[in-house]
Amino acid sequence: MNNRDSKNATTGLKKIVFKTDLPGQYVNDILDKYAVMQILNISERTLKNYVKDGFLRCSTIRGKSYYLYRDLLEMIEKHKGKK
């Protein structure tokens, strides 16, 4: 991971902390797969596995996958501390 990727991952984590501090403001945001991958710092394959294994829900519209921010927060809270 280069310095730029590290900075992007940190920015994503800051967004999670910031947005969870204001729970009502962002819970209905819709994210595309690229935003989710950046926030969680995961690959596209890992994201697909999360969806396939039922950890995260997604909706597909015209071939593009979308995720609700509240579902992302729910997944993070549910699996916090687990490895």
N, CA, C and O of each residue as an XYZ file, in Angstrom:
332
protein
N       0.859     -1.171      0.000
C       0.000      0.000      0.000
C       0.905      1.235      0.000
O       1.762      1.389      0.870
N       0.709      2.082     -0.956
C       1.533      3.288     -1.019
C       0.932      4.376     -0.124
O      -0.136      4.202      0.462
N       1.637      5.483     -0.039
C       1.228      6.572      0.847
C      -0.142      7.140      0.462
O      -0.941      7.484      1.332
N      -0.410      7.236     -0.848
C      -1.697      7.776     -1.306
C      -2.850      6.862     -0.903
O      -3.887      7.338     -0.442
N      -2.672      5.531     -1.077
C      -3.709      4.579     -0.675
C      -3.946      4.642      0.823
O      -5.085      4.576      1.285
N      -2.871      4.768      1.572
C      -2.981      4.861      3.025
C      -3.771      6.100      3.425
O      -4.599      6.052      4.335
N      -3.505      7.226      2.729
C      -4.223      8.465      3.019
C      -5.708      8.310      2.689
O      -6.558      8.775      3.448
N      -6.032      7.658      1.557
C      -7.424      7.437      1.178
C      -8.146      6.567      2.196
O      -9.297      6.839      2.537
N      -7.479      5.516      2.687
C      -8.093      4.636      3.678
C      -8.360      5.400      4.965
O      -9.411      5.239      5.585
N      -7.406      6.231      5.365
C      -7.579      7.022      6.581
C      -8.739      7.995      6.419
O      -9.530      8.183      7.344
N      -8.841      8.609      5.251
C      -9.943      9.527      4.985
C     -11.272      8.795      5.095
O     -12.226      9.328      5.661
N     -11.348      7.576      4.559
C     -12.561      6.784      4.643
C     -12.939      6.474      6.075
O     -14.111      6.546      6.446
N     -11.944      6.128      6.884
C     -12.218      5.840      8.288
C     -12.679      7.095      9.024
O     -13.546      7.019      9.895
N     -12.108      8.242      8.683
C     -12.558      9.488      9.302
C     -14.003      9.761      8.944
O     -14.761     10.260      9.776
N     -14.403      9.439      7.710
C     -15.787      9.640      7.301
C     -16.712      8.775      8.144
O     -17.787      9.225      8.541
N     -16.310      7.538      8.421
C     -17.148      6.649      9.233
C     -17.309      7.225     10.628
O     -18.422      7.290     11.152
N     -16.201      7.646     11.235
C     -16.276      8.219     12.585
C     -17.133      9.468     12.574
O     -17.985      9.636     13.447
N     -16.927     10.345     11.607
C     -17.691     11.585     11.526
C     -19.164     11.302     11.313
O     -20.011     11.883     11.991
N     -19.475     10.425     10.392
C     -20.872     10.178     10.071
C     -21.592      9.433     11.191
O     -22.791      9.639     11.378
N     -20.910      8.583     11.933
C     -21.588      7.901     13.026
C     -21.811      8.840     14.203
O     -22.676      8.581     15.040
N     -21.047      9.926     14.281
C     -21.289     10.920     15.331
C     -22.609     11.654     15.095
O     -23.218     12.163     16.037
N     -23.046     11.706     13.844
C     -24.290     12.371     13.476
C     -25.207     11.351     12.804
O     -25.445     11.440     11.599
N     -25.725     10.384     13.563
C     -26.399      9.243     12.957
C     -27.575      9.555     12.046
O     -27.761      8.870     11.041
N     -28.356     10.544     12.355
C     -29.530     10.817     11.558
C     -29.252     11.531     10.245
O     -30.100     11.542      9.352
N     -28.084     12.121     10.122
C     -27.810     12.973      8.975
C     -27.451     12.190      7.705
O     -27.781     12.639      6.607
N     -26.798     11.055      7.821
C     -26.266     10.371      6.652
C     -26.803      8.958      6.437
O     -26.438      8.316      5.452
N     -27.642      8.467      7.312
C     -28.029      7.058      7.261
C     -28.740      6.660      5.974
O     -28.734      5.481      5.622
N     -29.344      7.589      5.269
C     -30.029      7.248      4.026
C     -29.194      7.503      2.778
O     -29.706      7.415      1.662
N     -27.909      7.818      2.956
C     -27.025      8.019      1.811
C     -26.883      6.715      1.024
O     -26.893      5.622      1.590
N     -26.752      6.861     -0.276
C     -26.556      5.711     -1.162
C     -25.129      5.777     -1.690
O     -24.684      6.814     -2.181
N     -24.425      4.669     -1.584
C     -23.027      4.597     -1.995
C     -22.872      3.634     -3.157
O     -23.596      2.642     -3.241
N     -21.937      3.915     -4.053
C     -21.613      2.930     -5.081
C     -20.499      2.029     -4.548
O     -19.960      2.264     -3.467
N     -20.166      1.008     -5.313
C     -19.195      0.033     -4.818
C     -17.826      0.649     -4.580
O     -17.097      0.206     -3.693
N     -17.464      1.664     -5.357
C     -16.157      2.287     -5.196
C     -16.048      3.031     -3.867
O     -14.998      3.001     -3.225
N     -17.116      3.692     -3.454
C     -17.119      4.384     -2.166
C     -17.020      3.386     -1.022
O     -16.282      3.610     -0.062
N     -17.765      2.279     -1.120
C     -17.728      1.260     -0.070
C     -16.332      0.636      0.008
O     -15.798      0.435      1.099
N     -15.746      0.332     -1.149
C     -14.406     -0.266     -1.162
C     -13.384      0.691     -0.554
O     -12.474      0.255      0.151
N     -13.521      1.971     -0.816
C     -12.589      2.953     -0.264
C     -12.789      3.114      1.241
O     -11.813      3.156      1.990
N     -14.018      3.203      1.685
C     -14.294      3.375      3.112
C     -13.780      2.186      3.916
O     -13.163      2.360      4.967
N     -14.038      0.969      3.415
C     -13.625     -0.233      4.133
C     -12.200     -0.664      3.813
O     -11.648     -1.545      4.472
N     -11.603     -0.034      2.792
C     -10.259     -0.385      2.335
C     -10.193     -1.871      1.953
O      -9.326     -2.610      2.419
N     -11.129     -2.284      1.095
C     -11.197     -3.674      0.651
C     -11.205     -3.727     -0.879
O     -11.416     -2.720     -1.555
N     -10.973     -4.920     -1.395
C     -10.992     -5.120     -2.849
C     -12.422     -5.377     -3.324
O     -13.333     -5.606     -2.528
N     -12.586     -5.332     -4.635
C     -13.898     -5.605     -5.217
C     -14.328     -7.044     -4.928
O     -15.503     -7.300     -4.668
N     -13.380     -7.983     -4.972
C     -13.687     -9.392     -4.692
C     -14.182     -9.557     -3.252
O     -15.141    -10.289     -3.006
N     -13.534     -8.882     -2.307
C     -13.959     -8.963     -0.902
C     -15.360     -8.389     -0.738
O     -16.179     -8.947     -0.008
N     -15.633     -7.294     -1.402
C     -16.970     -6.695     -1.344
C     -18.007     -7.676     -1.881
O     -19.071     -7.847     -1.285
N     -17.699     -8.316     -2.999
C     -18.622     -9.313     -3.560
C     -18.848    -10.459     -2.584
O     -19.964    -10.966     -2.468
N     -17.795    -10.869     -1.884
C     -17.943    -11.934     -0.892
C     -18.819    -11.492      0.277
O     -19.626    -12.278      0.775
N     -18.672    -10.248      0.719
C     -19.517     -9.729      1.796
C     -20.996     -9.797      1.395
O     -21.850    -10.165      2.202
N     -21.284     -9.440      0.150
C     -22.663     -9.479     -0.340
C     -23.134    -10.929     -0.457
O     -24.230    -11.267     -0.009
N     -22.308    -11.779     -1.059
C     -22.664    -13.186     -1.260
C     -22.903    -13.901      0.075
O     -23.818    -14.716      0.197
N     -22.072    -13.586      1.072
C     -22.176    -14.236      2.379
C     -23.220    -13.599      3.288
O     -23.425    -14.059      4.412
N     -23.885    -12.540      2.812
C     -24.969    -11.937      3.568
C     -24.550    -10.901      4.595
O     -25.370    -10.481      5.411
N     -23.296    -10.480      4.575
C     -22.843     -9.463      5.523
C     -23.332     -8.073      5.144
O     -23.539     -7.223      6.009
N     -23.515     -7.846      3.846
C     -23.885     -6.527      3.362
C     -24.893     -6.683      2.233
O     -24.717     -7.513      1.342
N     -25.949     -5.879      2.279
C     -26.964     -5.912      1.225
C     -26.618     -4.912      0.141
O     -26.001     -3.877      0.396
N     -27.029     -5.244     -1.077
C     -26.843     -4.292     -2.167
C     -28.043     -4.371     -3.097
O     -28.752     -5.376     -3.148
N     -28.249     -3.300     -3.819
C     -29.287     -3.254     -4.846
C     -28.593     -2.991     -6.172
O     -27.644     -2.210     -6.242
N     -29.068     -3.643     -7.217
C     -28.480     -3.460     -8.533
C     -29.493     -2.768     -9.434
O     -30.626     -3.223     -9.593
N     -29.060     -1.670    -10.010
C     -29.895     -0.901    -10.930
C     -29.098     -0.698    -12.208
O     -28.009     -0.123    -12.198
N     -29.663     -1.181    -13.307
C     -28.997     -1.088    -14.611
C     -27.564     -1.609    -14.575
O     -26.664     -1.025    -15.178
N     -27.368     -2.704    -13.869
C     -26.070     -3.353    -13.823
C     -25.065     -2.750    -12.859
O     -23.926     -3.213    -12.790
N     -25.460     -1.729    -12.115
C     -24.555     -1.094    -11.161
C     -25.060     -1.341     -9.743
O     -26.249     -1.197     -9.460
N     -24.135     -1.716     -8.856
C     -24.487     -2.038     -7.474
C     -24.449     -0.800     -6.592
O     -23.547      0.032     -6.690
N     -25.454     -0.704     -5.726
C     -25.546      0.408     -4.775
C     -25.760     -0.145     -3.374
O     -26.352     -1.209     -3.193
N     -25.268      0.597     -2.389
C     -25.322      0.172     -0.999
C     -25.851      1.323     -0.154
O     -25.548      2.486     -0.419
N     -26.638      0.999      0.858
C     -27.111      2.028      1.785
C     -26.064      2.225      2.879
O     -25.513      1.265      3.416
N     -25.810      3.469      3.187
C     -24.821      3.778      4.215
C     -25.209      3.142      5.554
O     -24.348      2.662      6.290
N     -26.498      3.143      5.862
C     -26.937      2.557      7.143
C     -26.642      1.069      7.203
O     -26.352      0.546      8.279
N     -26.710      0.363      6.054
C     -26.356     -1.054      6.022
C     -24.867     -1.248      6.279
O     -24.461     -2.208      6.935
N     -24.060     -0.333      5.760
C     -22.622     -0.382      5.986
C     -22.308     -0.181      7.469
O     -21.499     -0.910      8.042
N     -22.948      0.808      8.081
C     -22.746      1.043      9.513
C     -23.204     -0.152     10.343
O     -22.553     -0.535     11.315
N     -24.332     -0.733      9.946
C     -24.861     -1.900     10.664
C     -23.868     -3.057     10.595
O     -23.622     -3.727     11.599
N     -23.302     -3.292      9.420
C     -22.322     -4.369      9.263
C     -21.082     -4.114     10.121
O     -20.559     -5.029     10.756
N     -20.621     -2.868     10.133
C     -19.435     -2.520     10.929
C     -19.701     -2.749     12.407
O     -18.873     -3.340     13.102
N     -20.839     -2.292     12.893
C     -21.185     -2.451     14.304
C     -21.352     -3.926     14.685
O     -20.916     -4.358     15.752
N     -21.981     -4.676     13.805
C     -22.263     -6.092     14.068
C     -20.988     -6.916     14.156
O     -20.911     -7.877     14.921
N     -19.988     -6.536     13.367
C     -18.753     -7.324     13.289
C     -17.558     -6.607     13.895
O     -16.409     -6.966     13.637
N     -17.835     -5.595     14.701
C     -16.755     -4.837     15.347
C     -15.952     -5.759     16.269
O     -16.517     -6.471     17.100
N     -14.638     -5.733     16.110
C     -13.772     -6.529     16.976
C     -13.599     -7.969     16.538
O     -12.754     -8.668     17.096
N     -14.357     -8.441     15.569
C     -14.217     -9.813     15.079
C     -13.193     -9.840     13.960
O     -13.108     -8.904     13.166
N     -12.412    -10.917     13.895
C     -11.434    -11.077     12.814
C     -11.656    -12.385     12.131
O     -10.938    -12.719     11.188
